[in-house]
Amino acid sequence: MKLAAAQYPIGRFSDFSGWRENAAHWVEDAIRGGARLLVFPEYGGMELTSLLPEKLQADLRAQIPALGRFHDDFVATYAALAKRHGVHILAPSLPVEIDGAIRNRAWLLSPQGAAFQDKRQMTRFEKEQWGVTGGETLKVFDIGAARIGIAICYDIEFPLIAHALSAAGADLVLAPSCTDTLAGAHRVHVGAAARALENQIYVALSPTVGEAPWSPAVDVNNGWAAVYATPDRGFPDDGVLARGAFNQPGWIYADLDFARLRAARDTAQVFTRKDWDSQSRPSLAVETVTLA
């Protein structure tokens, strides 16, 4: 399967039809590149706030419920594109208000239907300034050619989240991200590479890039897309299948061979996946030794 991961700039639009045309352009570009699974970044849906009145565009809290008016059409747009082109699309995530709680939600669209994954682990900005709270349920999505999980940005920095997805059958974890600092970008990439190593899976990371000074939520975006595998037999020595140029809008592509990935778990130089499972305990005993 060929995967495309977006390095996605936050656009500004005068109407919803302009936004819809832009979404179609991005999808069609990836289709021309041969992609069958398209990955957009975390909070890429925040560009819809450009359609709100200027007062709401500048209001970090009030803009979230206001975004609700676009939600159904947003999902329907990507659902229609997935069906039209016969592909799977992880749409840009966006905050949604559910029973008074704000979730960071990413929709996965297929030609047959739609499902979502909510981010579990919130950053300080999300919790302290934005009021976004974590979801609880982790999901594995069977798309026929593979089973995939979604770990949104900060989630990929927590080993047990990806390990749970892998244990439930995911051979690929999608990690849409949105980071304003270079340190933040490196954190998610270090996490993505580590999760690929630990679980002997693929991890694909798609970031927002560039500046949107009119948005208090996604005003600065730094990052690059990448696709990681375990650094072992049959894969690149550094585990990097594809890597984009820093902050350059566009797609990167990687061919994912799931049969080879699964076979490698039995022929690799090391068995990180098996050995982790064999060492799993509710808690490991730790002995403190005083040498002072």
Disulfide bonds with the S-S distance in Angstrom:
none
